[in-house]
């Protein structure tokens, strides 16, 4: 078996890196507090950076070639060629600046799911939304505080979701045709592990196991959502590990975004790290079909 290696990739140190997604041989991710969208060539380390003029919580590709972004001003389509933006939805405008969009991804049907966060930590004041292919927006889960990781199983029957302060992954029955979710129950309870940090961004491997970045914990955990057990703990060089995704030619490299701690001075904080030798493989990213 090959040895596990963890290396820094790229030159950018983000204030708060988040939302990585591997698409067309590049890693896209955001620097929320740095107001930036980054495209990283994972082979050369070359970066393309767009200044978004606001906090940006997440990015996903569109079938059209544009990018779909969500942040302070709601959900918008972004043209990476000319930098133009088209607003699509802004459901919590009246709550600015205390609320903004945070993490999000596309489901197997090409719908975009993104949730908001109460930056003043007002419990239950945020929500998870679904943007359908037609452009219509629907609130799917109210009463959220810090909407974070979200992913779907390969059978396209389950949706996994993290509201960070709950310290849990919740699983829902998911209907591909309609995008409906129901029958929520707890898949993973992180309080049982006795590990520092809180569950943040996550991804799923081809075997159906979840990989969850532990914010303030300096680690990514592999957990079994069927049994709720902890399978593996991968330690990272800095404490603010925010999100992760599989990428590379074989989708067998785990890319981890990080942020800069408020008081600690850590070499590499804010950089993207790549973990090799995990003997795990991800699944292809899903673009927005609208």
N, C-alpha and C positions, 0 to 999 in steps of 0.2 A: 504493500500500500504506500502511496506517495505521502510525504510529510505535509502536514498542514502549514501553510504560509499565509501571512497577513502583511500586505504591502500598501503603502500610500500611493495613490495614483492621481495624476494631474497636479497642477500648481496652485489651484485656488483654495484659499482658506475662507470658507463661508462663515458668516455670523451664526447662521442656523440652517445648515443643509437639510433637505427633506425630499420626500416624494420621488425616489429614483425609479426610472422605468427604462428598460433596454429596448431600443427600437431602431431598426435599420442600421445595425452595427455601431450604434452610438448609445451612450448613457445620457438620458435627459434627467435633470433634477433641478430643484429650486433652492435658492437662498432666501428664506422667508424674510428675515430682518435686513438682509442686504438688498432686497427688492430686485433680485436677479433671477433669470432663467439661464441655465447652463446646459450646453451640449458638449459632452466629453467623448473624444475618440479614445476608446479604451486600449487601443493598440499603440498609438503614438503619444497619448497624453495631451494632445492639442485640444484646447477649449475654445468654444464660441460662447460669448456672454451677451445677453440682452438685458438692458436696464428696463425694468417694468414700471418704474415710477410708483410703486406701491408694494405692500407686502403680498407675496404670491405663495399660496399654500400647496398647490399641486399642478401638475401638467400631464396631459395624455395626448397621444397623436390622434389625428383625424384621418379618415380614409382619403379625404380631399388633398392631404399634404399640409394643411394647416395644423396648428396645435390648439388644444382646448385647455384653458387655464382657469383657475379659480383663486380668488384672493380678496383683498379689501373691497373691491368694486363689484363683487359677485362673480358670475361665470361669464367668460368671454372667449371668443375665437381670436387667435393671434396668428398673423401671417409672418413667418420668420424671414421672408424675403424682403418685405418693405416695412416691417414693424407696426403695421396697422392692426387695430383692435375693433372687434364688433361685439358689443354687449349682447348677451343672450338671456341672462336672468340675474336679478339682484333682490332676493327675497328678504334680506335682513338689513336693508339700507337704513332703516330707522334706528338700528342698534349700533351703527358706527359711532366712534371707533372701537367700541368695546367688543364687538363681534366681527369675525372675518371668516372666510372659508379656509379650511385646513386640508386634510388629506382627502384623496379621492382616486378612483380607478374606474375602468369600464367593465361592465359585466359581459358574459359570453354572447349576449345579444347585441352588443354595441351601444348600450345605454351608459351614460356617465353618472356615476354616483359620487357625490361629494358632500362632506359635512362641515359644519361650522364649529367654531370654538368661542367660548366666552373667555376673552383674554383677562378679564377681571375675576375669573373663576366663580361666576354666578351659577350655582348649581341648576341644571335643567333648562338653561336659557338658550341652548343651541339645538340644532336639528341635523338630521341626515336627509339629503334631497336626492331625487332621481331626475336627470334630464333625459327625456326620451329622444328617439331618433327624429321625431317631428319637431323637436325644440320645446315641447311643453315640459314644465317643471312640476314635480309633485313632492310634497314633504312625506317621507316614508317613516322616519322614526323621530318623534318629538322628544323633548325632555332630556336632551343630551347636554353634556358639559364640555367635553373635549373630544370631538369626533376624530378618529385616527384610522388605524389600519383596516383594510377591507379587501376581501378576495373571495373567489368562488372555486368550488371543487371541479375536477375534470369531468365529472358526470353531469355537471350543470344542474344540480338539484339542491345545492346548499350554498348559503352565503355566510361568511364569517366576518365579524365586525367587532371593533374595539372602541369603547368610550373610556378613555384612559383612566379617569378617577375611579371607575368601578373595579379596576385591577382584574378584569375578566375579558375573555373572548366569548362573545355570544354567537350562537349559530341559529340560522333561520332556514326553514324550507323555502326554496326559491323556485319560481316558475319561469322557465326560459321564454315561453311565448308571450306572457303578459308582463313580466318583470315584478310580479307580486311576491311579497315575502310574508311568512306567517309562522306560527308555532315556535316562538323564541325559547331557547334554553341555553344554559351555560355549558360551553365546551371545555374551557380551561379557566381555572381559578389560580392566579399567580400568587395569591397570598399563601398558598399551601407550600410554595417552594422555598420560602425564607431567603429570597434573593433580592439584592438591592435594585432599586429602579422601578419604573412603571412601564407597562406595555404601550408601545407607540406604533410605528409602522410595521407592516408584516407582509410576507409573501408565502406562497404554498409551493412545495416541490412536487415532482411528478408522482411521488408515492403517497401524496395526500397529507404530508406532515407540514405543520406551520413553522415558519421561521419568524421570530418576533424580536424586534429591536427594543432593548430596555433602556428608555431614556433615564438619565441620571444613574444608570447602572453599569455602563461600560461593557455591555455584552449583547450578544444575539443568542436567543434560546430556540432550540428546536423542540417542539412539543407535539404530542399526538392528540389531535382534537377528538378522536373517538374515545380515548381512555382518560384524557386530561393529564397524562403523565409527562414529566420532563425527560427528554431523551438526551439532550446535549447542550452544553454551555460553551460558547465561543467568546473568549475575552478579547476586547479591542483596546487599543492603546490610549483612548481617552474616554471620559465618563459619559459624555452626551452622545450616545448612539441613538439615532433618531428613526432610521428606516432602512430597509434592505430589499434587494431584488436580485434574481439570478440573471446573468447575461453571459456574453461571450459566444463564440461560434457554436458551442454545444450546450449553452445555457447551464454550464456547470461551475461558473464562477459567481461567488456571492459578493455583490457590491453593497457597501454600507455607508450611508451618509452620517455625518456628525455635526455637532454644533460646538460653540465656544462657551465654556462654563463661565458663570458670572464672576467668580472669584479665583478659581484655579487657573494656573498657567501650565498648559500641557503642550508639549511638542506634537504637532500633527492635528490638534483640535481644529475642527471645521473642514478638514479634508475628507475626501472619499477614500475608503479603504477597500481592497479587494482580497477576499479570502479564497485561496485555492487548496485543493486536496480534501474537500469535504465528502467527495463521493456521493454527491446529491446533484439533482438536475431540476431546473425549473421548467416552466411552461411558457409558450410565447405570449407576449403582451397583446392585449385586445385593443384595437383603436375604436374611436367613436364613429358611429355609422351615420350621424346626422349631416 
